[in-house]
Amino acid sequence: MSMADRDGFIWFDGKLLPWREVTVHGLTHSLHYGMGVFEGERAYNTPAGPAIFRLQEHTRRLFNSAKILQMDMPFGEAEINAATCEVIRANGLESAYIRPLAFYGAEGMGLSAKGLKTHVLIAAWPWGAYLGQEALERGIRVKVSSFNRHHVNIHMVKAKATGNYLNSMLAQREASAAGYDEALLLDREGYVAEGSGENIFMVRDGVLYTPTLTSALEGITRDTVMRLAGELGIRVVEKQLTRDEFYIADEAFFTGTAAEVTPIREIDGRVIGSGSRGPVTQRLQSLYFDQVTGKRKEHPEWLTYVN
Ligand SMILES: CCC[C@H](NCc1c(COP(=O)(O)O)cnc(C)c1O)C(=O)O
């Protein structure tokens, strides 16, 4: 079923509208030139009702992305936070994937985007494991992409910008066509950057490693997992990592709002560790799910209850 043919409500420019009425003109500027910013967030059902995980950090990143691209935002962060909660309530959702998007309208077609209106929508829908439930347990097969991640002075990688995902789509489709589940992109120097829609970690001799963020998005899940690992007493190291360090790692996994904590069992035909979800990955994955579903009481500030 097309995403357009759903029922429910989408928050659009300050109002909750019926899902199917949220349409834009074919000459919408962002459709043509790819300048827009978005977020991927999740609400989870908890013993105290539905809650959005680290909503404030996601909204702050949306506004930071807009600032990097110099897109004027017609609402404030607090209004967007409140509207996001309203979308979950209005659709009667308990756990959901949430997609805020800010984009330029059809007021003009010049690249300067002068005088264009920024429109904002927030949609939410039930979305299970991004790479499949089995992936969360068994792990996935990953291919290093022939496409590099953006050079940091070609695309603004700290902005979660819609146009940046052309690179992600090219990489993901190449990996999928080659029979893999996901792509791993290297930066311009050849160091490991991130997945097409995820940050990446590896475990070696009990130490958790993740690439420095030069060519990768500042992932909120990455930050969460690094904090949880520290609380488990696991040493966390951020450094430049090469593809062959991942080949000989004991464990590897992706993190992201959509991907959550997805184990990686093979990269480029090299089996990672035991070839299934490793013990450190499993501990972090289970702690992550306890955290986002309110079973773990630490970090109450990470959950925004919608009711
Ligand atoms: C299609 C993009 C989906 C989106 N990807 C999130 C994402 C991440 C992880 O960031 P975070 O942990 O803050 O989510 C890292 N890197 C990229 C390129 C991403 O698109 C998501 O909702 O997970």
The ligand as an ORCA input file, in Angstrom:
! r2SCAN-3c Opt
* xyz 0 1
  C      16.526      6.798      5.954
  C      17.140      7.441      7.158
  C      16.671      6.830      8.426
  C      17.298      7.449      9.654
  N      18.735      7.254      9.628
  C      19.504      7.788     10.690
  C      20.982      7.884     10.311
  C      21.974      7.651     11.283
  C      21.605      7.334     12.716
  O      21.142      8.505     13.348
  P      20.157      8.409     14.590
  O      20.755      7.390     15.526
  O      20.107      9.786     15.148
  O      18.849      7.947     14.046
  C      23.310      7.747     10.937
  N      23.684      8.049      9.677
  C      22.766      8.266      8.710
  C      23.242      8.582      7.319
  C      21.382      8.203      9.015
  O      20.467      8.438      8.036
  C      16.656      6.752     10.845
  O      15.528      7.140     11.189
  O      17.281      5.842     11.410
*
